[in-house]
Amino acid sequence: MFAYVNGSVVDEADAAIDIFDHGFTVGDGVFETIALRQGTAFAVTRHLTRMVRSAIRLGLPRPELQELLQAVDLIVSANPELAWGAIRVTYTSGPGTVGSGRTGLAATTVVAAREMAPHDSLAEVITVPWPRNERGALVGVKTTSYAENALALADAHRQGATEAIFANTKGNLCEGSGTNVFVVINGQLVTPPLSAGCLAGVSRGLVIEGCGVDVDQRDVPLEVLYMADEAFLTSATRDVQPIRSVDGRGVPSCPGPVTERVAAAYAALLAADPDPAPTDAYSR
């Protein structure tokens, strides 16, 4: 396998970054995970546009979008044997001090690919007791400071589930550890607004913009998960994944008619254009 490290494509065995790189020591970086299927990377421009925004929000040097796009193309071409997997793009503040202070040295850019088995067709989810802070400094930024997500997902796995769902500090539905959440209430498709503290997921944006279903972006209590007629997750690697149970309670319709309609439209959208351009609606 080959990786891209700071401008060069190298064998993974030869890849190296500074041992005091702040992405490693203090999580001072941003990242994207891009689906790779049959040699095609999906929604690359949307992912990398979000990465540039995240880097700016974190106060990092602005990465060059065209360089990132080229790096992804290089890694897809360098690993032709990888049919189904994901591309991980990581951008950090680079070598730093032992503490939290940045040195201002060159940023670190790494692009790597990994085989990844498809997710199960249905999701079993749990809710976790740790709230998302919708007013936090990192809200809406896909940062490498992901330990909270890792802890929540590990808790889900211990309970036999495949995803963990967070409320925010107001007790409203927010997001999963690596997903956005949609629910169907009396036939209406609902998802939390970005003001709830959730990430502006690429797949979330595609569902809202391009799947032909009216989506009500509004605050709803976490408990709506127990009352919803249907529910599903979205992410780059899950696409549209119906939720079968929440905290061990079955969802009445899985997959329900709204979920099936959205899933079919999402698949058709990406089949027609694997890299749909970002829009004003997405960038909000």
C-alpha positions in Angstrom: 0.0 0.0 0.0 1.1 3.5 -0.8 0.4 6.8 1.1 0.9 10.5 0.4 3.0 12.3 3.0 3.7 16.0 2.6 3.9 16.0 -1.2 5.4 12.6 -1.9 3.8 9.2 -2.6 5.7 6.6 -0.5 5.4 3.0 0.6 3.5 2.9 3.8 6.5 1.1 5.4 8.5 4.2 4.7 5.9 6.8 5.7 6.9 9.0 8.6 5.9 12.1 10.5 7.5 14.0 13.3 7.0 12.3 16.7 5.9 15.6 18.1 3.4 16.3 15.3 0.5 18.0 17.0 -2.1 15.9 15.2 -0.6 12.9 17.1 0.2 14.5 20.5 -2.7 16.9 21.1 -5.2 16.2 18.3 -4.6 19.5 16.6 -5.7 18.7 13.1 -8.7 17.9 10.9 -9.5 14.9 8.7 -11.9 13.5 6.2 -12.9 9.9 5.4 -13.9 9.4 1.7 -15.7 6.2 0.4 -13.8 4.3 -2.2 -15.7 1.8 -4.3 -14.5 -0.1 -7.4 -11.7 2.4 -7.7 -13.9 5.5 -7.5 -13.7 8.0 -4.7 -17.1 9.6 -3.9 -17.9 13.2 -3.2 -14.2 14.1 -3.0 -14.6 17.8 -3.6 -17.3 18.1 -1.0 -15.2 16.3 1.6 -12.1 18.4 0.9 -14.0 21.6 0.7 -15.3 20.9 4.2 -11.7 20.0 5.3 -10.5 23.4 4.1 -13.3 25.1 6.1 -12.5 23.0 9.2 -8.8 23.9 9.0 -9.6 27.6 8.8 -12.0 27.2 11.8 -9.2 25.6 13.8 -6.8 28.4 12.9 -4.5 26.2 10.8 -2.7 27.4 7.6 -5.2 27.2 4.8 -4.7 23.9 2.8 -4.8 24.2 -0.9 -7.8 22.4 -2.3 -6.3 21.6 -5.6 -3.3 20.0 -3.9 -5.6 17.9 -1.7 -7.6 16.8 -4.8 -4.4 15.8 -6.6 -3.2 13.9 -3.5 -6.4 11.8 -3.4 -6.1 11.0 -7.1 -2.5 9.9 -6.7 -3.4 7.5 -3.9 -6.4 6.0 -5.7 -4.1 5.4 -8.7 -1.2 4.1 -6.5 -3.5 1.4 -4.9 -5.4 -0.1 -7.8 -5.9 -3.4 -6.0 -8.1 -1.7 -3.4 -11.7 -2.2 -4.6 -13.8 -1.3 -1.6 -12.5 0.8 1.2 -11.9 4.3 2.4 -9.4 7.1 1.9 -8.3 9.0 5.0 -7.1 12.6 4.5 -5.4 14.1 7.6 -4.1 17.7 7.9 -2.5 18.9 11.1 -0.7 21.9 12.5 2.6 20.0 12.1 5.5 19.5 14.5 4.7 21.2 17.8 5.9 21.6 21.4 5.5 19.1 24.2 2.6 21.2 25.3 -0.3 22.7 23.4 1.5 25.6 21.8 1.9 25.6 18.0 5.4 26.3 16.6 4.1 27.6 13.2 6.2 25.1 11.3 4.9 23.5 8.1 1.6 21.7 8.4 1.4 17.9 7.9 -0.7 16.3 5.2 -1.2 12.6 4.9 -3.5 10.7 2.5 -3.8 6.9 3.0 -6.2 4.2 1.9 -7.5 1.1 3.6 -9.8 -1.8 2.7 -13.0 -1.5 4.6 -15.8 -4.1 4.6 -19.3 -2.7 3.9 -21.4 -1.9 7.0 -24.3 -4.1 7.9 -27.5 -3.3 6.0 -29.2 -2.3 9.3 -28.0 -0.4 12.4 -28.5 -1.2 16.0 -27.9 2.0 18.0 -27.6 3.1 21.6 -27.8 6.5 23.2 -24.9 7.6 25.4 -25.0 9.8 28.5 -22.3 12.2 27.4 -23.7 15.4 25.7 -22.4 17.2 22.7 -21.6 20.8 23.5 -23.4 22.8 20.8 -21.6 25.9 21.9 -18.1 24.4 22.0 -15.1 25.8 20.1 -14.9 22.7 17.9 -18.6 22.4 17.0 -19.0 21.7 13.3 -15.3 21.0 12.9 -14.2 17.4 11.9 -11.1 17.4 14.1 -8.7 14.6 14.9 -9.6 15.1 18.6 -11.9 12.1 18.3 -11.4 10.3 21.6 -15.0 11.1 22.8 -16.4 9.5 19.6 -14.1 6.4 20.0 -15.2 6.0 23.6 -18.9 6.2 22.7 -18.5 3.8 19.8 -16.6 1.3 22.0 -19.5 1.5 24.5 -21.9 0.7 21.7 -19.9 -2.3 20.6 -19.8 -3.6 24.2 -23.6 -3.5 24.2 -23.9 -5.3 20.9 -24.8 -2.1 18.9 -23.1 -0.6 15.9 -23.4 3.1 16.6 -23.7 5.5 19.5 -26.1 8.5 19.4 -25.4 11.8 21.3 -27.9 14.4 22.6 -26.6 18.0 23.1 -26.5 19.9 26.3 -30.2 20.8 25.9 -31.2 17.2 25.6 -32.0 17.4 21.9 -31.0 14.9 19.3 -27.6 15.7 17.9 -25.6 13.1 16.0 -23.9 9.7 16.1 -20.2 9.1 16.8 -19.5 9.1 13.0 -23.0 9.7 11.5 -25.9 12.1 11.1 -29.3 11.0 12.2 -32.7 11.3 10.5 -36.1 10.3 11.9 -39.5 10.0 10.3 -42.4 11.4 12.5 -45.9 11.2 11.1 -44.5 10.9 7.6 -42.2 13.9 7.9 -38.4 13.5 7.6 -36.6 15.4 10.3 -32.9 15.9 11.1 -31.3 18.1 13.7 -30.1 21.6 12.4 -26.4 22.4 12.5 -27.2 24.7 15.4 -27.8 21.6 17.5 -24.1 20.9 17.3 -24.0 18.1 14.7 -21.4 18.0 11.9 -22.4 19.2 8.5 -22.1 15.6 7.1 -21.4 15.3 3.4 -24.0 12.5 3.1 -26.4 14.6 5.2 -26.0 17.4 2.7 -26.7 15.2 -0.2 -29.8 13.8 1.3 -31.1 17.3 2.1 -30.2 18.7 -1.3 -30.6 15.9 -3.9 -32.9 13.1 -2.8 -36.2 14.7 -3.6 -37.6 14.5 -0.1 -38.6 17.5 2.1 -36.3 17.5 5.2 -37.4 19.5 8.2 -34.2 20.7 10.0 -35.4 21.3 13.5 -34.6 20.6 17.1 -36.2 17.5 18.6 -35.7 15.8 21.9 -33.4 12.7 22.0 -36.4 10.7 23.1 -37.9 11.1 19.6 -35.8 8.1 18.6 -38.1 5.9 20.7 -41.2 7.3 19.0 -40.1 7.6 15.4 -41.9 5.6 12.7 -38.6 5.2 10.9 -35.0 6.3 11.5 -31.7 6.1 9.6 -28.1 7.1 9.7 -26.0 8.7 7.0 -22.2 8.8 6.5 -19.7 8.5 3.7 -19.1 4.8 4.4 -22.7 3.8 5.5 -24.6 5.8 2.8 -28.2 5.6 4.1 -28.4 2.9 6.8 -31.8 2.1 8.4 -31.9 1.9 12.2 -33.5 -1.3 13.4 -33.3 -0.7 17.2 -32.6 2.1 19.7 -31.4 1.0 23.1 -32.8 -2.4 22.4 -36.2 -1.1 21.4 -37.3 -2.0 17.8 -38.1 0.8 15.4 -41.6 0.2 14.0 -40.7 0.3 10.3 -37.2 -0.8 9.2 -36.6 0.0 6.5 -39.7 2.1 6.1 -41.0 3.7 2.9 -39.4 7.1 3.4 -36.0 5.5 4.2 -36.2 3.3 1.1 -37.0 6.2 -1.1 -34.1 8.3 0.3 -31.7 5.3 0.0 -32.6 4.7 -3.6 -32.4 8.4 -4.5 -29.0 8.7 -2.7 -27.6 5.7 -4.6 -28.9 7.1 -7.9 -27.4 10.5 -7.2 -23.9 9.2 -6.6 -24.1 6.7 -9.5 -24.9 9.7 -11.8 -22.2 11.9 -10.4 -19.7 10.5 -8.0 -18.4 14.0 -7.1 -21.3 16.4 -6.9 -20.1 19.9 -6.4 -20.7 21.7 -3.1 -23.6 24.1 -3.0 -24.6 27.1 -0.9 -27.1 24.9 0.9 -24.5 22.5 1.8 -22.1 25.1 3.1 -24.5 26.4 5.7 
